[in-house]
Amino acid sequence: MTTRLLQNNAEDIALAGALLRGGEIVGMPTETVYGLGCDAGNADAVRKVFAAKGRPADNPLIVHIAALADWAPLVREIPPLAEQLAARFWPGPLTVILPRTDRIPAVTAGGLDTVGVRFPAHPVAQAMIRAAGVPVAAPSGNRSGSPSPTTSAHMLADMDGRIPAIVEGGSCLCGVESTVIQLEGADTVRVLRPGFVTPEQLRTVAANVIVDDAVLAQISPDTVVRSPGMKYKHYAPNAAVTLVQGGRAAFLRFMDTHRGAGVYALCFDADVPECEAAGIACVPYGDTDEERAAAFFARLRELDAEGAAHIYVRAPRTDGVGLAVYNRLIRAAGYDIADAGTF
């Protein structure tokens, strides 16, 4: 199979829609990361996605829609709080988990009685879903465990020959997957996976917001989870990754004692002059949480291409969008965390 790179034009979008409707899988750009899309209601198509990714069958898929009206047939009820959250954050990088209807087969939901639904903000994603005429299940378009793709080139590197087509949509704005939440009662939101919609923003709608313990801690492999990204090692390059906590001076001292062939520092932009002056091989990934989120996966892929053996990453803060970056980092590092000192 040769994977075609389709363009954002009416003819190619129609072709992508026909492929999806016909049970094939197609790479889809979103504002978060590129996704591996299929008809969410077609169990055979969903199985193709799991096979292409090498994804564990108990890791549920998120279902994407292109209009608010498309939500109702997929879930048994839409509570008032869910409606308020959708009104505030959709289209956008928020996934809401609710009890599913039979319209969503068990294989799509990872065997659960719930399904995560979101309305992506990317115009190409919306056009593809409308062209398909079906809700589209779309996990990140990478081989399972590797860094998520934020460009079509990243996705092609992982999926060339595995899928019929990828639709070009430019670089992803957010760079990390959507925030995934479930509702608890009438006024409480539990964050299962952090993303660009932050707990602080969710508190503008919900009276109570709880960040699940699994966001920052490793959970047992036999735990049943309701969100992608909670259970398995994810987002990892070929190189070993260590998350380094500490201020700039402490990080530089740490890197000075961890030099070696193939060793790189993934650091804040402002750290680069001092790293270079000290002869430390470094790659910057932004000075704000938003910049770091957008660049994180791309930088890991670049370092793999450089042949990096070990990547030491300066840790972001754990509030705002920084929580999403930190969450991805600890999973990329396999929970290998070093404390270099205080800020």
N, C-alpha and C positions, 0 to 999 in steps of 0.2 A: 504493500500500500504506500502511495505517495501522499503526504499531507500537503494540501493546498493552502496557501495564504490568501484568503479572500479579502476584498477591500470594502470600505464603508460606502457602498453605493447601492442603489435600488436592486440591481440585478443580483449582486452577490449576497445581499441580505435576504432576498427571496430564496436563493439557493440554500443558504444556511437554514432558513425556516423550513424548507422542504426536507432537508436532511434530518433535522430534529423531529419533524412530524413523522418521518418515515422510520424512526427508530435508530438513527445514527447518533453519534456524539460529535460535538463541534466545540472548538475553543471559543470562549466568549469573553470579551473585555468587560470589566466592571470598574467602578470607581475605587474598589478595594484592591483586588488582584484579578488576574485572568482566571476564569473558571472553565471547567470541563463539563459542558452542558449536554443534557439529554432530556427527553420527555419524562417528567417526574412520575407520570402515571403508567409508564411502560416498563414493567419489571425486567424484561429482557434488555432493554436499552440501559437501564440502571446497572445491570450486571456487567455490561460492557465497560461502564465507567469504573467500576471497582477493579475490573481486570486490567484496564489501561493504566490505572494508577498503582496497582498492587496494594490496594487499600483494604484494611481489615473490614469484614462484613458487619461488625457491630459498631462501626463509626458512621453515624447518621449523616445524610446529605441535607443541605439547605435548599429549599424550593423557592424559586424566583418568579415574581409576577410583574406585570407591566401596567396594572390598573388596580385601584383599591377594590373594585367589584370582584376581582379574580380571587380574593382571599376567602370569601365566604364558603365556596364549595369544598375547600381543602381542610377546614377545621370545623369541629362540632359546635363551637360557639366563639363569639368574639366579645369578651367582657368589656365594660366601659373603659377600664384602664388601658386595655390593648388599643381601643379606638383612639384614646387620647394620645398614646405614644405614637401611633401611626400618623395621626394628624400633625404631630410636632416634628417627627424625624423622617417620614417617608415622602418622596423617594430619598433613600439614603442608606448608610451603612449600619443598619440596625436589623437584627433577626429576632423575631418573637416566636417562642415555642408555645404551642397550644395543642390540645388533643386533636388528633387527625380523624378525618373521615376515611371511608373506604376508597375515595378517589386517590389517595396516596397509599401505594402498596407497602407491605411491611419491609421489603428489601430497601426501599428508599429511606425509610425511617430507622434503619439499622435494627429492626425488630421491635422498636418501641411503639407505644400507643400514642406518641406525640410527633409533631413535625415542626421544624423551624421554617418560618416564611419570612421573606424580605422583598422589598420593592426597590431594586437598584436605581441609582441616580444616573448611571451612564446612558447616554442616548442610544449608543449602539446596542447595548444589552436590551434596552426597552424595545428597540426596533426588531431585534432577533426574536424576542419572546412573542411580540405581536405577529410577526411573520409566521412563526411556528403554530400559533393558535393554541398552544398548550402551556401549562406551567413548566418551568425548566429547572430541574435539579442540577446544581452546579457546585461541586467542591472545587478547591483550588486546582489549577491545571498543571500540577507538577507530579512527578513520581512520588509516591507516598514517603513522607519523612524528609524529603529534600526541601530547599528553600522555595517558597511560593513564587510564581512568575508575576512580574509587574510590567513586562513587555511581551509582545508576541514572539520576539526572538528567544526570550527565556523559555516560553512554553514550547516553542518548536524544538529547542534543544532537548527537552524531556519527552516530547510526544511525537516527534517525527517518525512516521511509519506506523504509529499506533492508532491514529484517528484520521478521518477523512479530511478535515479542514479546521483552520483557525481563522477567525475574523479579526482583521487589524483594527485596533482602537486606540493606538497611541500608548503612552506611559500612564500607568494608573495613578490617580491623584493621591489616594490614601496610603497605599503601599502595605497595609496590613488588613487582614480579613475583618469582616463585620463584627460588631459587638453582638453577642448572643445573650438573650435574657429569657427567664421564665417568670411567670407571675405567681405570687403566693398571696392568696386572699384578694381583697378588693383594693388594697393600697400599697402593696409591697412588690418590688422587683428584685430578683436575684440575678446578678451578673455571673454567667457561666464562662464566658470568654470575653475579655475586654477588647475594645477596638476604638475607632475614631469617635463614636458616641460614648462619652465618658460617664462615669458614675455621677460626677458633678452635674452634668447636663441632664441626666435621668432624674435627678432630684428636683428639677424644675417642673416635673410632671407627677412623679410618684412621691407619696409621703415618706416612704421608706425604701432605701436601696441598700442591698446586702451584696458584698463581693464574696463570691463563693471561695471557700478555703482552697479549692483546687486551682484557682487562678495563680497562686504564688507557691504552691506546694505540690510535691509529687504524690499521686494517689496510687492505690493498689491496682495491679493489672487486672484483677477480677472484678473491679468496681464497674457497675453499669452506669454509663454517663449519657446525658441527654443532649450534649453539644459536641460538635467536632472540636478537636484541638485540646481536649481535656485529659486524655488518657495516655496516648502514645508519644514517643519521642517524635518531634516534628521540626520542620524548618531548618534542618541541619545541613551544612555543606559537607564535602568530603573531609575537610580538615577538622581536627579536634578544635573545640571551642571552650574557652573558659570565660566566665563573666567575672569582671573585676570591679568590686565596689570600692569607692574611695574618691577623694578629691584629686585635682590635677597633679599636685606635687607628689601625692602618694602613688598615683597611677604611674607617673614617670619613674619614680624609684622602683616600683614593682617591675616595670618593663626593662629597666636597666639590669635587673638580676635574672631576667628570663629571655635573654637574647639567644639566638641560634639560627641555624639555617632553616629557612621556611617559616620563621616566626614573624607574625605581623600584629600590630596594634590597630584595632578598629576604634577610633577615638573621635572626640568632638572636634569640629573644625578648628576651634580656637586652640586646641592642643597641638596642632600640626607644627607650628614653628619650633616649639620646644622639643618635640619628638625628633624632628629633622636635625636640629642642632645637636641633639644627643646621639644621632646616628641610629635611631630606632625606625625600622621599616613600618610605615603607618599608612592607613587609608582613613579619611574622615567620613563620617556619616551624618553630619548636620550639627547645628548648635541649638535647635529647638526640638521639642518632642515631635512636632509635626514633620520637620525635615528628617529626623532620624527614622520615623515610621516609614516615610516615603522611600528612603534610600536603603533601608536595612537589608532586605532580601537581595537587592541588586548588588550591594557591596559584597555580600557573602559569595554570590556567584562570581563576581570579578576576582575575588581572592582565590577561589577554586581554580579559575582559569590561570592565575599566576603560579599555581602549584603550591599554595600555602599548606604547611604541615600543621601549624597550630595558630589559632587566632585568639588573641586576648581582647575582649571587648569592654570598653569603659561603660559601666552601667548607667542608665538614665535614672531619673527619679521615678517613683511609683505612684504619682498622681497624674491626673489629666490623661492625655494620650500617652504619656510616659509609661503608664501601667500596661498598655497594650504592647509596647516595645519590650518592656521588661519580661512580660509573660512569654513572648516569642523567644527572647534570649535564653531564659532558663531552660526552655525545651530544646532549643538548638544546642545548648551546652550539656544537655543530659544532666542538669542540676549540678554541674561542676562550677562552684562559685568560690572566688577568692576574695578575702577582705584585705585591701591594701592600706586602709587607714581612713580616718574621718575626713569629711569635707572641711 
